[in-house]
Amino acid sequence: VYYWVGEENSRVQRRERTIPKQGIGKPDIGGPFELVDQDGKKKTNKDYLGKWMLIYFGFTYCPDICPNELMRMAQIITAVEKEDYSKGKFQPIFVTIDPERDGPKQLKTYLEDWHPSMVGLTGTPEQVGKACKAYRVYSSKSVLGDGPGEYLIDHSIMFYLMDPQGEFVDYFGKALTAEEITEKVKKYMTGEADDATHSDASIGSKDLITVK
């Protein structure tokens, strides 16, 4: 017991040294949200305090990008969850950017195809819009026909890593493989990250678009 507590305290101290602090060089990303999960339960950012969150914004009617990214996300989850230190400490989250079509039931059915650990979040257009703005998620509808559901959504492609205090740690774009992202996540969680872990190599300039 004493060894485990000492090791955990050591990990916390290492994380505090390696995770960039808010200020110059660290984007202002994240913040409070009030949404609903795939079971219809109200969820806020406070429900996930104490866990590392890996967050992806997309929509269930996305024809190709989201399936590809969720496939990568599932690979990351499987690899991270093999580590003992991740037990009860790691929460992957899929947030829809299409609340008009992606209600709780739709999210639940969709996420069953990916990974059982994924939580799906939706809400009113206003609630989802607020969350998207907090995470600097770009999205734009492309109308395909006259029907209310005949549209696609162009959006930024990014995984966000938040620490157990709900603070932004890093983001990972398409330039990184699932294996590379996994290694970065593991280093952050164990406190073994260094300056090279959080670097421009984690940021795809074409993947992140700032929303004012």
C-alpha atoms as an extended CHARMM CRD file, in Angstrom:
* protein
*
       212  EXT
         1         1  VAL       CA              0.0000000000        0.0000000000        0.0000000000  PROA      1               0.0000000000
         2         2  TYR       CA              2.7390000000        2.4270000000        0.9570000000  PROA      2               0.0000000000
         3         3  TYR       CA              4.6090000000        1.6440000000       -2.2500000000  PROA      3               0.0000000000
         4         4  TRP       CA              1.5030000000        2.2260000000       -4.4050000000  PROA      4               0.0000000000
         5         5  VAL       CA              0.7240000000        5.5610000000       -2.7210000000  PROA      5               0.0000000000
         6         6  GLY       CA              4.3120000000        6.6690000000       -3.0970000000  PROA      6               0.0000000000
         7         7  GLU       CA              4.4050000000        5.6750000000       -6.7500000000  PROA      7               0.0000000000
         8         8  GLU       CA              1.0850000000        7.4500000000       -7.4400000000  PROA      8               0.0000000000
         9         9  ASN       CA              2.3370000000       10.6350000000       -5.7470000000  PROA      9               0.0000000000
        10        10  SER       CA              5.4780000000       10.4110000000       -7.8420000000  PROA      10              0.0000000000
        11        11  ARG       CA              3.3800000000       10.1530000000      -11.0290000000  PROA      11              0.0000000000
        12        12  VAL       CA              1.3600000000       13.2160000000      -10.0260000000  PROA      12              0.0000000000
        13        13  GLN       CA              4.5220000000       15.2240000000       -9.4010000000  PROA      13              0.0000000000
        14        14  ARG       CA              5.9920000000       14.1810000000      -12.7570000000  PROA      14              0.0000000000
        15        15  ARG       CA              2.7440000000       15.0930000000      -14.5520000000  PROA      15              0.0000000000
        16        16  GLU       CA              2.7290000000       18.5400000000      -12.9470000000  PROA      16              0.0000000000
        17        17  ARG       CA              6.2480000000       19.1450000000      -14.2750000000  PROA      17              0.0000000000
        18        18  THR       CA              5.5400000000       18.0020000000      -17.8220000000  PROA      18              0.0000000000
        19        19  ILE       CA              1.9860000000       19.1870000000      -18.5830000000  PROA      19              0.0000000000
        20        20  PRO       CA              2.0500000000       22.7410000000      -19.9870000000  PROA      20              0.0000000000
        21        21  LYS       CA              0.3950000000       25.3390000000      -17.7820000000  PROA      21              0.0000000000
        22        22  GLN       CA             -2.2980000000       27.7390000000      -18.9230000000  PROA      22              0.0000000000
        23        23  GLY       CA             -0.7050000000       30.7780000000      -20.4910000000  PROA      23              0.0000000000
        24        24  ILE       CA              1.7180000000       31.4140000000      -23.3010000000  PROA      24              0.0000000000
        25        25  GLY       CA              2.0560000000       28.3790000000      -25.5300000000  PROA      25              0.0000000000
        26        26  LYS       CA             -1.0470000000       26.5890000000      -24.2150000000  PROA      26              0.0000000000
        27        27  PRO       CA             -4.3420000000       27.0300000000      -26.0870000000  PROA      27              0.0000000000
        28        28  ASP       CA             -7.4030000000       28.0140000000      -24.0970000000  PROA      28              0.0000000000
        29        29  ILE       CA             -9.3730000000       24.8270000000      -24.7660000000  PROA      29              0.0000000000
        30        30  GLY       CA            -12.0960000000       23.1570000000      -22.7160000000  PROA      30              0.0000000000
        31        31  GLY       CA            -14.5030000000       24.3090000000      -20.0620000000  PROA      31              0.0000000000
        32        32  PRO       CA            -17.8430000000       23.5390000000      -18.4170000000  PROA      32              0.0000000000
        33        33  PHE       CA            -20.5260000000       21.6900000000      -20.3860000000  PROA      33              0.0000000000
        34        34  GLU       CA            -24.0210000000       20.3540000000      -19.7060000000  PROA      34              0.0000000000
        35        35  LEU       CA            -25.0350000000       17.5270000000      -22.0160000000  PROA      35              0.0000000000
        36        36  VAL       CA            -26.8700000000       14.1820000000      -22.0660000000  PROA      36              0.0000000000
        37        37  ASP       CA            -25.3040000000       10.7470000000      -22.5430000000  PROA      37              0.0000000000
        38        38  GLN       CA            -26.5050000000        7.8710000000      -24.7220000000  PROA      38              0.0000000000
        39        39  ASP       CA            -28.6710000000        6.5990000000      -21.8660000000  PROA      39              0.0000000000
        40        40  GLY       CA            -30.4760000000        9.9130000000      -21.5310000000  PROA      40              0.0000000000
        41        41  LYS       CA            -28.6800000000       10.8660000000      -18.2990000000  PROA      41              0.0000000000
        42        42  LYS       CA            -27.5860000000       14.4480000000      -17.7160000000  PROA      42              0.0000000000
        43        43  LYS       CA            -23.8190000000       14.8180000000      -17.6870000000  PROA      43              0.0000000000
        44        44  THR       CA            -21.5400000000       17.7630000000      -16.9540000000  PROA      44              0.0000000000
        45        45  ASN       CA            -17.7790000000       18.1320000000      -17.0590000000  PROA      45              0.0000000000
        46        46  LYS       CA            -17.7640000000       17.5730000000      -13.2840000000  PROA      46              0.0000000000
        47        47  ASP       CA            -18.9390000000       13.9860000000      -13.7590000000  PROA      47              0.0000000000
        48        48  TYR       CA            -15.5860000000       13.1650000000      -15.3110000000  PROA      48              0.0000000000
        49        49  LEU       CA            -13.2950000000       14.8080000000      -12.7920000000  PROA      49              0.0000000000
        50        50  GLY       CA            -10.7070000000       12.3280000000      -11.5800000000  PROA      50              0.0000000000
        51        51  LYS       CA            -10.3930000000       10.7570000000      -15.0280000000  PROA      51              0.0000000000
        52        52  TRP       CA             -8.3330000000       11.4360000000      -18.1100000000  PROA      52              0.0000000000
        53        53  MET       CA            -10.7140000000       12.2570000000      -20.9560000000  PROA      53              0.0000000000
        54        54  LEU       CA             -9.9930000000       11.5360000000      -24.6140000000  PROA      54              0.0000000000
        55        55  ILE       CA            -12.6280000000       13.5280000000      -26.5190000000  PROA      55              0.0000000000
        56        56  TYR       CA            -13.6430000000       13.4830000000      -30.1640000000  PROA      56              0.0000000000
        57        57  PHE       CA            -16.3090000000       15.6760000000      -31.8090000000  PROA      57              0.0000000000
        58        58  GLY       CA            -18.1750000000       14.2210000000      -34.7950000000  PROA      58              0.0000000000
        59        59  PHE       CA            -21.5890000000       12.9800000000      -35.9230000000  PROA      59              0.0000000000
        60        60  THR       CA            -23.1640000000        9.6010000000      -36.5430000000  PROA      60              0.0000000000
        61        61  TYR       CA            -24.2060000000       10.3330000000      -40.1410000000  PROA      61              0.0000000000
        62        62  CYS       CA            -20.6200000000       11.1710000000      -41.1280000000  PROA      62              0.0000000000
        63        63  PRO       CA            -19.8640000000        8.9360000000      -44.1390000000  PROA      63              0.0000000000
        64        64  ASP       CA            -16.1300000000        8.3810000000      -43.8030000000  PROA      64              0.0000000000
        65        65  ILE       CA            -14.0330000000       10.6940000000      -41.5870000000  PROA      65              0.0000000000
        66        66  CYS       CA            -15.7420000000        9.8840000000      -38.2860000000  PROA      66              0.0000000000
        67        67  PRO       CA            -15.7440000000        6.1010000000      -38.8390000000  PROA      67              0.0000000000
        68        68  ASN       CA            -12.0270000000        6.2670000000      -39.6130000000  PROA      68              0.0000000000
        69        69  GLU       CA            -11.3100000000        8.3880000000      -36.5310000000  PROA      69              0.0000000000
        70        70  LEU       CA            -13.4530000000        6.2370000000      -34.2420000000  PROA      70              0.0000000000
        71        71  MET       CA            -11.6200000000        3.1840000000      -35.5060000000  PROA      71              0.0000000000
        72        72  ARG       CA             -8.3840000000        4.8700000000      -34.4460000000  PROA      72              0.0000000000
        73        73  MET       CA             -9.9620000000        5.9050000000      -31.1440000000  PROA      73              0.0000000000
        74        74  ALA       CA            -11.0130000000        2.3140000000      -30.4510000000  PROA      74              0.0000000000
        75        75  GLN       CA             -7.4290000000        1.1790000000      -31.0540000000  PROA      75              0.0000000000
        76        76  ILE       CA             -6.1440000000        3.8190000000      -28.6190000000  PROA      76              0.0000000000
        77        77  ILE       CA             -8.7080000000        2.8630000000      -25.9660000000  PROA      77              0.0000000000
        78        78  THR       CA             -7.8920000000       -0.8380000000      -26.2130000000  PROA      78              0.0000000000
        79        79  ALA       CA             -4.1580000000       -0.1860000000      -25.8550000000  PROA      79              0.0000000000
        80        80  VAL       CA             -4.4850000000        2.2680000000      -22.9480000000  PROA      80              0.0000000000
        81        81  GLU       CA             -6.9580000000        0.0800000000      -21.0480000000  PROA      81              0.0000000000
        82        82  LYS       CA             -4.4280000000       -2.7580000000      -21.0040000000  PROA      82              0.0000000000
        83        83  GLU       CA             -2.3910000000       -0.7250000000      -18.4990000000  PROA      83              0.0000000000
        84        84  ASP       CA             -3.2340000000       -1.1760000000      -14.8080000000  PROA      84              0.0000000000
        85        85  TYR       CA             -2.8520000000        2.5370000000      -14.0730000000  PROA      85              0.0000000000
        86        86  SER       CA             -5.7180000000        3.3390000000      -16.4510000000  PROA      86              0.0000000000
        87        87  LYS       CA             -8.3260000000        1.3290000000      -14.5410000000  PROA      87              0.0000000000
        88        88  GLY       CA            -11.1310000000        3.7220000000      -13.6470000000  PROA      88              0.0000000000
        89        89  LYS       CA             -8.9430000000        6.6440000000      -14.7040000000  PROA      89              0.0000000000
        90        90  PHE       CA             -9.5590000000        6.8840000000      -18.4500000000  PROA      90              0.0000000000
        91        91  GLN       CA            -12.7750000000        7.9560000000      -20.1830000000  PROA      91              0.0000000000
        92        92  PRO       CA            -13.1430000000        8.2040000000      -23.9800000000  PROA      92              0.0000000000
        93        93  ILE       CA            -15.9780000000       10.5160000000      -25.0750000000  PROA      93              0.0000000000
        94        94  PHE       CA            -17.7110000000       11.0980000000      -28.4020000000  PROA      94              0.0000000000
        95        95  VAL       CA            -19.5450000000       14.4480000000      -28.5710000000  PROA      95              0.0000000000
        96        96  THR       CA            -21.9400000000       14.9320000000      -31.4640000000  PROA      96              0.0000000000
        97        97  ILE       CA            -21.9170000000       18.1580000000      -33.4490000000  PROA      97              0.0000000000
        98        98  ASP       CA            -25.3020000000       17.1940000000      -34.9320000000  PROA      98              0.0000000000
        99        99  PRO       CA            -27.8220000000       17.3200000000      -32.0500000000  PROA      99              0.0000000000
       100       100  GLU       CA            -30.7880000000       17.5890000000      -34.4290000000  PROA      100             0.0000000000
       101       101  ARG       CA            -30.2430000000       14.0130000000      -35.6470000000  PROA      101             0.0000000000
       102       102  ASP       CA            -28.0450000000       12.5170000000      -32.9280000000  PROA      102             0.0000000000
       103       103  GLY       CA            -30.2740000000       11.9730000000      -29.9190000000  PROA      103             0.0000000000
       104       104  PRO       CA            -29.3560000000        9.5520000000      -27.1010000000  PROA      104             0.0000000000
       105       105  LYS       CA            -30.9070000000        6.5350000000      -28.8390000000  PROA      105             0.0000000000
       106       106  GLN       CA            -29.0570000000        7.2110000000      -32.0920000000  PROA      106             0.0000000000
       107       107  LEU       CA            -25.7730000000        7.6840000000      -30.2320000000  PROA      107             0.0000000000
       108       108  LYS       CA            -26.2190000000        4.4620000000      -28.2750000000  PROA      108             0.0000000000
       109       109  THR       CA            -26.8730000000        2.4100000000      -31.4090000000  PROA      109             0.0000000000
       110       110  TYR       CA            -23.9660000000        4.0260000000      -33.2520000000  PROA      110             0.0000000000
       111       111  LEU       CA            -21.3860000000        3.6150000000      -30.4940000000  PROA      111             0.0000000000
       112       112  GLU       CA            -22.1640000000       -0.0830000000      -30.0830000000  PROA      112             0.0000000000
       113       113  ASP       CA            -20.1830000000       -0.5920000000      -33.2840000000  PROA      113             0.0000000000
       114       114  TRP       CA            -17.0130000000        0.9200000000      -31.8600000000  PROA      114             0.0000000000
       115       115  HSD       CA            -15.9740000000        0.3910000000      -28.2390000000  PROA      115             0.0000000000
       116       116  PRO       CA            -17.9680000000       -0.3700000000      -25.0660000000  PROA      116             0.0000000000
       117       117  SER       CA            -16.0100000000        2.1910000000      -23.0470000000  PROA      117             0.0000000000
       118       118  MET       CA            -17.0570000000        5.1290000000      -25.2240000000  PROA      118             0.0000000000
       119       119  VAL       CA            -19.5270000000        7.5930000000      -23.7750000000  PROA      119             0.0000000000
       120       120  GLY       CA            -21.6750000000        9.5230000000      -26.2660000000  PROA      120             0.0000000000
       121       121  LEU       CA            -22.8400000000       13.0330000000      -25.4350000000  PROA      121             0.0000000000
       122       122  THR       CA            -25.5170000000       15.1790000000      -27.0600000000  PROA      122             0.0000000000
       123       123  GLY       CA            -27.8890000000       17.9620000000      -26.0370000000  PROA      123             0.0000000000
       124       124  THR       CA            -29.7930000000       20.9370000000      -27.3650000000  PROA      124             0.0000000000
       125       125  PRO       CA            -28.2240000000       22.8480000000      -30.2620000000  PROA      125             0.0000000000
       126       126  GLU       CA            -27.3360000000       25.5920000000      -27.7850000000  PROA      126             0.0000000000
       127       127  GLN       CA            -25.6710000000       23.1940000000      -25.3470000000  PROA      127             0.0000000000
       128       128  VAL       CA            -23.7180000000       21.4220000000      -28.0750000000  PROA      128             0.0000000000
       129       129  GLY       CA            -22.7550000000       24.7440000000      -29.6420000000  PROA      129             0.0000000000
       130       130  LYS       CA            -21.3560000000       25.9450000000      -26.3280000000  PROA      130             0.0000000000
       131       131  ALA       CA            -19.2710000000       22.7940000000      -25.9290000000  PROA      131             0.0000000000
       132       132  CYS       CA            -17.9770000000       23.0830000000      -29.4960000000  PROA      132             0.0000000000
       133       133  LYS       CA            -16.9520000000       26.6850000000      -28.9280000000  PROA      133             0.0000000000
       134       134  ALA       CA            -15.1730000000       25.8060000000      -25.6900000000  PROA      134             0.0000000000
       135       135  TYR       CA            -13.1210000000       23.1850000000      -27.5160000000  PROA      135             0.0000000000
       136       136  ARG       CA            -12.6240000000       25.3330000000      -30.6310000000  PROA      136             0.0000000000
       137       137  VAL       CA            -14.4300000000       22.8700000000      -32.8580000000  PROA      137             0.0000000000
       138       138  TYR       CA            -15.1570000000       24.1090000000      -36.3650000000  PROA      138             0.0000000000
       139       139  SER       CA            -18.2860000000       22.8540000000      -38.1240000000  PROA      139             0.0000000000
       140       140  SER       CA            -20.2950000000       23.9150000000      -41.1850000000  PROA      140             0.0000000000
       141       141  LYS       CA            -23.3850000000       22.3290000000      -42.7530000000  PROA      141             0.0000000000
       142       142  SER       CA            -23.4460000000       21.4000000000      -46.4280000000  PROA      142             0.0000000000
       143       143  VAL       CA            -27.0390000000       21.0600000000      -47.6540000000  PROA      143             0.0000000000
       144       144  LEU       CA            -27.5940000000       18.1260000000      -50.0220000000  PROA      144             0.0000000000
       145       145  GLY       CA            -31.3400000000       18.2990000000      -50.6380000000  PROA      145             0.0000000000
       146       146  ASP       CA            -34.6600000000       19.7660000000      -49.6000000000  PROA      146             0.0000000000
       147       147  GLY       CA            -35.3280000000       17.4200000000      -46.6800000000  PROA      147             0.0000000000
       148       148  PRO       CA            -34.5820000000       18.5070000000      -43.0980000000  PROA      148             0.0000000000
       149       149  GLY       CA            -32.0000000000       15.7710000000      -42.6340000000  PROA      149             0.0000000000
       150       150  GLU       CA            -30.3610000000       16.0180000000      -46.0440000000  PROA      150             0.0000000000
       151       151  TYR       CA            -27.0390000000       17.5570000000      -45.1040000000  PROA      151             0.0000000000
       152       152  LEU       CA            -23.4760000000       16.7180000000      -44.1630000000  PROA      152             0.0000000000
       153       153  ILE       CA            -21.2330000000       18.6040000000      -41.7510000000  PROA      153             0.0000000000
       154       154  ASP       CA            -17.6810000000       19.6780000000      -42.4530000000  PROA      154             0.0000000000
       155       155  HSD       CA            -15.7820000000       19.7490000000      -39.1730000000  PROA      155             0.0000000000
       156       156  SER       CA            -12.3700000000       19.8530000000      -37.5490000000  PROA      156             0.0000000000
       157       157  ILE       CA            -10.7270000000       16.4920000000      -36.8910000000  PROA      157             0.0000000000
       158       158  MET       CA             -9.0380000000       16.2580000000      -33.5240000000  PROA      158             0.0000000000
       159       159  PHE       CA             -8.6720000000       14.1930000000      -30.3580000000  PROA      159             0.0000000000
       160       160  TYR       CA             -8.4610000000       16.2210000000      -27.1500000000  PROA      160             0.0000000000
       161       161  LEU       CA             -6.7730000000       14.9460000000      -24.0010000000  PROA      161             0.0000000000
       162       162  MET       CA             -7.9370000000       16.4470000000      -20.7030000000  PROA      162             0.0000000000
       163       163  ASP       CA             -6.3710000000       15.6790000000      -17.3180000000  PROA      163             0.0000000000
       164       164  PRO       CA             -8.1940000000       14.4750000000      -14.1600000000  PROA      164             0.0000000000
       165       165  GLN       CA             -8.7390000000       18.0970000000      -13.1160000000  PROA      165             0.0000000000
       166       166  GLY       CA            -10.5270000000       18.7790000000      -16.3990000000  PROA      166             0.0000000000
       167       167  GLU       CA             -7.6500000000       20.8610000000      -17.7450000000  PROA      167             0.0000000000
       168       168  PHE       CA             -6.4930000000       20.7000000000      -21.3580000000  PROA      168             0.0000000000
       169       169  VAL       CA             -3.3130000000       18.7010000000      -21.9060000000  PROA      169             0.0000000000
       170       170  ASP       CA             -2.8230000000       18.0990000000      -25.6160000000  PROA      170             0.0000000000
       171       171  TYR       CA             -4.5740000000       17.5140000000      -28.9320000000  PROA      171             0.0000000000
       172       172  PHE       CA             -3.7960000000       15.0360000000      -31.6600000000  PROA      172             0.0000000000
       173       173  GLY       CA             -4.5650000000       15.4600000000      -35.3530000000  PROA      173             0.0000000000
       174       174  LYS       CA             -4.5600000000       13.2200000000      -38.4020000000  PROA      174             0.0000000000
       175       175  ALA       CA             -0.7890000000       13.4900000000      -38.8050000000  PROA      175             0.0000000000
       176       176  LEU       CA             -0.2960000000       11.0990000000      -35.8800000000  PROA      176             0.0000000000
       177       177  THR       CA             -0.9700000000        7.3670000000      -36.0110000000  PROA      177             0.0000000000
       178       178  ALA       CA             -3.0730000000        5.6120000000      -33.3830000000  PROA      178             0.0000000000
       179       179  GLU       CA              0.1140000000        4.0890000000      -32.0120000000  PROA      179             0.0000000000
       180       180  GLU       CA              1.7920000000        7.4710000000      -31.6820000000  PROA      180             0.0000000000
       181       181  ILE       CA             -1.2160000000        8.9710000000      -29.9310000000  PROA      181             0.0000000000
       182       182  THR       CA             -1.3790000000        5.9820000000      -27.5930000000  PROA      182             0.0000000000
       183       183  GLU       CA              2.2440000000        6.4600000000      -26.5550000000  PROA      183             0.0000000000
       184       184  LYS       CA              1.6740000000       10.1550000000      -25.8800000000  PROA      184             0.0000000000
       185       185  VAL       CA             -1.4380000000        9.4460000000      -23.7950000000  PROA      185             0.0000000000
       186       186  LYS       CA              0.4340000000        6.8280000000      -21.7760000000  PROA      186             0.0000000000
       187       187  LYS       CA              3.3150000000        9.2130000000      -21.1210000000  PROA      187             0.0000000000
       188       188  TYR       CA              0.9550000000       11.9010000000      -19.8720000000  PROA      188             0.0000000000
       189       189  MET       CA             -0.9120000000        9.4780000000      -17.6400000000  PROA      189             0.0000000000
       190       190  THR       CA              2.2750000000        8.1080000000      -16.0810000000  PROA      190             0.0000000000
       191       191  GLY       CA              3.9990000000       11.4650000000      -15.7570000000  PROA      191             0.0000000000
       192       192  GLU       CA              6.7360000000       10.4520000000      -18.1850000000  PROA      192             0.0000000000
       193       193  ALA       CA              5.9430000000       13.1340000000      -20.7790000000  PROA      193             0.0000000000
       194       194  ASP       CA              8.6490000000       15.6200000000      -21.7040000000  PROA      194             0.0000000000
       195       195  ASP       CA              8.8490000000       18.6830000000      -23.9340000000  PROA      195             0.0000000000
       196       196  ALA       CA              8.9350000000       16.5060000000      -27.0440000000  PROA      196             0.0000000000
       197       197  THR       CA              5.6610000000       14.8210000000      -26.0760000000  PROA      197             0.0000000000
       198       198  HSD       CA              3.7110000000       18.0700000000      -26.1730000000  PROA      198             0.0000000000
       199       199  SER       CA              4.9420000000       19.6020000000      -29.3820000000  PROA      199             0.0000000000
       200       200  ASP       CA              3.9150000000       20.8960000000      -32.7780000000  PROA      200             0.0000000000
       201       201  ALA       CA              4.1030000000       17.3000000000      -33.9650000000  PROA      201             0.0000000000
       202       202  SER       CA              0.8430000000       16.7350000000      -32.0640000000  PROA      202             0.0000000000
       203       203  ILE       CA             -0.9210000000       19.5530000000      -33.8620000000  PROA      203             0.0000000000
       204       204  GLY       CA             -2.2210000000       19.2910000000      -37.4120000000  PROA      204             0.0000000000
       205       205  SER       CA             -2.6100000000       22.8850000000      -38.5790000000  PROA      205             0.0000000000
       206       206  LYS       CA             -5.3100000000       21.8920000000      -41.0430000000  PROA      206             0.0000000000
       207       207  ASP       CA             -7.1530000000       19.8870000000      -38.3890000000  PROA      207             0.0000000000
       208       208  LEU       CA             -7.7740000000       22.6700000000      -35.8680000000  PROA      208             0.0000000000
       209       209  ILE       CA             -9.6880000000       25.8230000000      -36.7290000000  PROA      209             0.0000000000
       210       210  THR       CA            -10.2300000000       28.4450000000      -34.0670000000  PROA      210             0.0000000000
       211       211  VAL       CA            -13.8200000000       29.4780000000      -33.4730000000  PROA      211             0.0000000000
       212       212  LYS       CA            -14.1100000000       32.9440000000      -31.9650000000  PROA      212             0.0000000000
